[in-house]
């Protein structure tokens, strides 16, 4: 997409973490969120959004050539500001090279994550005492995860996934066998009682990818890149839409202070890098709990992961730690908040290695991205 607006965003988010059962309000399916966002964008007179397209001479003439693959679909649009919100597959590096600019440096961490999703009919009484089930792996040995929670239209959505190539099959028997192999039986037991109403769809995510536009010395005026086109994280952690939303907020703040777009790219990419730094560190740090992960490991990752493992275990039985952890993973609090003395004591005090899961109510911080 080449557009003068900001990337699609939504509010309902939730993250996969080691707590088997807890409460959450029904959320919206990603497709519905996308449609609502597109509808709102269409109502903004100053914004033109278009799927597909190719950048052409933006630095001099501030126009975009939108090429739909057929001659009659090719057209040009004038714009004061063009934002590439086309996602991970952004062609901006190639376009920049074609216009005589250097390409951004990249960081890549290979995770080889894959997951499969299916929709089920939801009826009253399907899940007594909670609204959602989630099972997460105990890294580095466990690599399989699963969750099931309610969406609009009286439906359940179930996703099974795994790291390091340990992916769920998409046939009925394989999907159910994968669910049965999870370290807790809750999801498999529930699936045996539910009526499937969709096929099983799969998605593979080879690596987290970050493009360092903030390091570029030259860049076209009147052009920006935003969201997954800057950085795409392991989707298991559900931070992509939050990161894009925070980048959009940073752009809005900059536009409110300026009377010209000259030099905007430099200030925006610096602000966007600050937004991306934390979720990148969180996602990459989590992924390096698995020895199969490939890439540059940030200094101190193993030491931090040792403490985070204790945080994970504490979330099983301590609602205070659980809430603090969700706030960090939802980018509502800085990672350093997990080291606050009052929280540190709760994490490090002696507890059995594993305990039965308990229901934990956190209505203000449990969200979901599908």
N, C-alpha and C positions, 0 to 999 in steps of 0.2 A: 504494500500500500504506500502510495505517495500522497501525503495529505498535509494540510495546513493546520490540522488539529492534533490532539494528543491521543495516545494509544488507548484502546478500550480498557476500561477498568471496572471493577465490581467491589462490593463490600463484603460479601459472604465468604469467609475463609476458615479453614481448619487445617491443622497439621497432624501428621502421623507421628505419634510418640507413644512410648511404652506405658499405656494405661488401658486395660482391656475394656472397661465399661464406664461411661460417664454421660452426662446430660448435655444436649445441644438442641437448639431450636432447628426446625426444618429449614433447609437452605434451598437455593435455586440452582438448577442445572446450568453448567457453563454456557450451553447454547442459548439458553434464555437470557442470561446476563449479557451475552454478546449482542443479541438482538435488541435488547433494551438500550444498550450503549449506542448502537448504530442509529436507533430511532432518535435519541437525544442529539447526537451529532448532526443528523439531518435537519434538525430544527434551528441550528445555528447558522444564520445567514452569512456570516463572514468566513465560514469554513466550507471547504470542498474536499470531500473524501472520495477516493477511487481505489479499487483493488487493481493491482497491476500497474505497469507504467515504467518509464525509463527516464532517468535524469538527463537533461541536455542543457549545457551552457548556463547553468544556474548562476555561476559567479558573475557573469556579465549581464544577462538578460532576465534573470529571475523568472524563468519559465520551466515547465516540466512537460516533457513529451510523454503522453500516456498512450502506450502501444499495446492494444489488446490482441495483437497477433494477426489482425486483418487490416487492410489499408483503410477501410471506412471507419475503423475504431480509433485510428491515430488522431490525436488532437493535442493542442497546446493550451496550457493554463498559466496565466500570470498570477503571481502571488508575492506578497511582501515577505512571507516566511513559509518555507517548505519543511515539513517534518517527516522523516522516514520512520514510520512505526510498523514496518513490515515484518518484524519479528526476527527470529534466529537466522532465517535464510536471506536476510537483507543483502541487496546487491550494491549497497553504497560503496564498499571497498573497491569493487570492480569499476563502478562509475567514476569514483574519485581518480583511480589510476588512468582511466580514459580521458579525464580532463587535465591530466598533468600533475595531480597531487599524489603524495605518498599514501600508502595504505596504513591503517592503524596497526600497531603491535597487538598481538593476541596472547591470552593465557588460556590454556586448556587443561582440564582435569577429566580423564577418562573414567567413567563409572559403569558403563554397560548396564544401565537400568532398563527393565522392561516391565510393563504391567498390562493386565487385561481387565476389562470392565463389562458388566452386564446389568441390565435393569430388571427389577422384579416388581410384581404387584404388591402394594402395601395395604394391609387390613388392620383394624383395631386389634390389639392383643398380640401382634406378631412378636413384640419384644417387651416383656414385662419389666418395669422398673428402670428403664433407660430408653434413650432414643437412638443410640448409636453404639456400634461395636467396633473396636479397633485392636489389632494385634500387631506389635512391632518386633523386629528381630533384636536379639541380644548379640550385638557385634562383638568380636569379628566372626564368630562361628555361625551364628544364625544370619541368614540373608533374605528370608522371606517375610513379607508383610501383607496385611489385608485390612480392609475396613468396609463397613456397610452402614449407610445412614440415609435418612429420609430426604426426598426432594419433592418438588411440587407435583400435583396430579396423583396423589396417593401412590407414590412409587418409592421403592428402595433402589439405591445405586450401590453396587458392590464392586470394589476394585481389589485385585490381588496383584502383588508385584514382588520383584526381587532384584538384588544387586549382582554385579559380577557375572552376568550371563545366566543367572538362575531365574529364568522367566516362566510365568505360568502358560500352559497350553491354551489354545482357543477352542478345543473340542470339549464336549460336555463332560466326558469321563475324566479327561486330563485336568480340566478346570476344577472339578469337584475333588479330585485327588490332591491337587495343590492346596486347596482350602483345608483338606483333612490333615495335611502335613504341617500346618502352622503350629507354633508352639503352644497355642491355647485352642480349645475345641469350639469356642463360642460361635465363630463365623460359620464353620462347616455345619454345625448343628442347626443353625438358623436357616441356611440355604436349603437344607433337606426339606424344610417345611414351606418354602416360598415357591410361588409360581413365576417362572421366568417369562418376560414379555419382550425380550430383545435377543438379538444374536450377541455373541461374545466378540468384542472388538479389542484390538491390542495396539500398543504403542511402544516403540523402542527409543530410548534416549542414550546415545553413545557417550556424550561428554558434556560437561559444563563448559561454556565458552564466554570469554570476556574480551571485548575489543576496547583497547585503551585510546579512545579518541582524545582524552585529556592530555596525552603526551604529544599530540601533533603540533607542529610549528606553523603550518599553513592549512587553511580550510576555507571553503567557499562561504562568502557572506550570504546571509538569508537562507541558510540550509542547516538543519540539525538532524540528529539521529537520536532515537529515544526507545526505552523499554528493552525488550528482548533483542532488538537490533544492536544494543550496546552490550547487554549481558544476559545470557540465558542460563538459569540455574537448574540443577537437578529438580524436576517437577515434583518429586515426592515430598519436598519440604514446603511446597505451595507459596513461595515467596515472589514469584515473577510478577504477579499483578500488583502486589503491594509495592515492590520496587518501582514499577512503571508509574504507579500513582504518585509516589513520592518524587520521582523525577519530574512528573507533570506539575506538581505543586511547586517545585523549585523553579521550573520554567515560568510559571505564572508569576511568582514573586519577582523574578528578574525582569519580566516584561512590564510589570507595574512600576518599576523604578527607572525605566529607560525611555528615551524618546526616539532612539534609533536602534536598528538591528546590527549596526556595525560593531564588530567585536563580540557580539552576543554569543557566538559559538564557543569562544574561549571561556567565558564565565559560566556558560551552561554546562559544558563538559567537565569543568572542575567541580561544579555542584553535583552533577550526576555521579561522578566518581566517588564523592563523599557518601552519596546515597547507597551506591553499589557495594562499597567496601565492607560494610557489616554483613549483609546477607551472603556475600561471596565468601567471607571468612567462615561464617556459620555453616554454609552448605558444604564447602570444601573440607572444613574440619570434620564434619560428620562423616563425609564419604571416606576420609582417610582412616576411619575406624576399621575399614575393610582392607586387608593387605593387597587385594587385587587392584585397588585404585591406582591409576598411573597419572603422573604429573608432578609439578613442583609443589612440594609440601612446605607450607609456611613454617617458619621457625617456631618451636614451642608447641606444635600441634599435638604431639603425643602426650605431653604433660597436661595440656588443657583437656584433651579427650579423657584422660584418666579421671579428672575431676567431673567432667560432664557425665561420664558413666555413672558416677555416684549420684549425680543430680537425677539422671534417668530413673535409677532405682528408688530414689526418694519420692518421685512423682507417683509411685504406686500407692503410697500410703499417707502422703503429706500434702493436703490441699494448698498450703501456703507455697511450698516449693513448686508444685504443679502449676499454679497460677503465675508465679514469677517466670517459670520456664516458658510457658505459652506466650507471655508478653514479649520475651526476648525473641522467640522464633517468629512472632507476628510483627516484629520490628516496632513494637510499642515501647520497648525499654532497651537500654544499652546492655550488651553482654556483661559488662562489668557489674551490673546490678546483681548477677548471680553470685558475686563474691562479697556482697555486703555481709558484715559480721553476723547479723541476726540470721541471715539465710545460710551462711557458711556453717554455722553451728547446727542447723537443722539437717543439712546435707551430710555432715561428717559424723554426727552422733551415731552410736552403734545401733544398727538394725539388721535383722536377718537378710541374707542375700536376696531371697525372694519371698513374697507374701501373696496371698490371694488378692486378686484385683478388687477394688472397691469403687463405688460410684462417687464421683466428684462433681459438684455443681460449680461451673464457672461461666455463667450466661453472658458475661460481658467480653470474654476473650476467646471463646471457642467459635471459630468461623470456618468456612470451607471454600476451597477452590477445586473445581473439577476440571 
